[in-house]
Amino acid sequence: MVNDRDQLLTIGQLADRTGLSVRTIRFWSDIDVIPPTRRSAGGFRLYGMEAVARLDLVRTLRELGLDLDTVQKVLTRQCTMADVARAHMRAVDTQIRTLRLRRAVLRSIAEQESTTEEMIRMHRLIRLSAQERQRMIDDFVDRTFDGIDPQAPGAHIAASMRQLPAELPDDPTPEQAEAWLELAELLGDTGFQERARQMAVAGATPGDDVPQSYDPALVLEHAERAVDAGIGPESAEGRAILDLIVDPGSPAADRARLADQVETFTDRRVERYWQLVGVLNGRPPFRPRVPDFEWFIAALRASAT
């Protein structure tokens, strides 16, 4: 009696057993991935039953993305499956990161309806290394704060803007990629550059004395409540909340000057810079505080009229 192990299969029969195409099996056989057991008298390739298991293994390895050279090394035991798995896992991780970055660019393009030129620029920005991204921020700081004495009171803004992004990741997450795209656009915004410099210059240049008659912590406490409740800064209820922040008896002129001073250091784009830097550094998000100070400024102006 003929044992099943001794049974020989033609390529067609092997294809029926495995579900692979005759063309694929023939190709793999030609490159000795699946060598025939022997040939028939007519020259046709014949395969032993072990070829079925071998083909299943080859198909699995190929579906996992291994090239045929690597498959051949596994089959001939030139390398172990563990070695191949570790190497291939690293390659897959790289592919995943690349796809995520591409997705971030495509999402930005779709949301902003970007032009071809903007798309190319975004793609280039994403591909920058962490060191190149840091250099881009350093260049922004150098241009924006050029000529300001490093020891001046307002110079801390420049120092903070330069130092905070020092942990930019080499392999950003999709959220970090999107944050970097937005930050890069912000760095190129001349209005933002002028506003950041204005803050630094205002802090570095002595001006008229303004009574420091408020505690920022009180603004965050009471103005936040007013903003959340939708209380108008010019309303009677808003005036009552303002009295919890500043001295109710302070002159109107002092309130107006204080509003000007606070407004100088209040800007949504600057706060957005810190938010984006936080995302890039993997820090937890924080609640925007500029709306609270904008409410405070509006309440000061309303009470000064």
Number of C-alpha atoms within 10 A of each C-alpha: 3 6 6 9 9 11 12 21 19 17 22 15 14 22 19 12 12 15 11 16 14 16 12 12 19 19 13 16 15 12 12 11 21 20 17 20 15 13 13 11 7 6 8 11 18 21 21 18 17 13 19 17 11 14 20 14 15 21 16 13 19 14 10 13 13 17 11 15 11 16 23 18 15 19 17 11 10 11 14 12 16 10 11 16 14 11 11 15 13 11 12 14 11 13 12 12 15 17 13 17 23 18 15 23 24 17 13 17 16 11 9 10 12 14 10 10 9 13 17 12 13 24 17 11 17 23 16 13 15 18 13 14 21 18 14 15 19 18 13 19 21 14 12 21 22 12 9 18 13 14 9 13 16 21 19 15 17 22 14 12 19 18 12 14 21 17 15 22 17 13 16 23 17 18 15 23 24 23 21 22 19 16 20 19 11 17 18 11 12 11 12 18 19 13 18 22 22 17 20 24 20 15 19 18 12 9 8 8 9 14 11 10 13 13 10 11 10 14 22 18 13 18 27 19 14 21 18 9 9 10 17 15 25 16 13 12 13 23 18 12 20 25 17 15 20 18 12 12 7 13 11 15 13 17 24 20 18 21 21 16 17 15 17 16 17 20 19 13 17 18 14 16 18 19 20 22 22 20 21 24 17 16 11 8 11 9 7 12 16 20 17 20 22 20 22 28 23 18 24 25 20 17 22 16 9
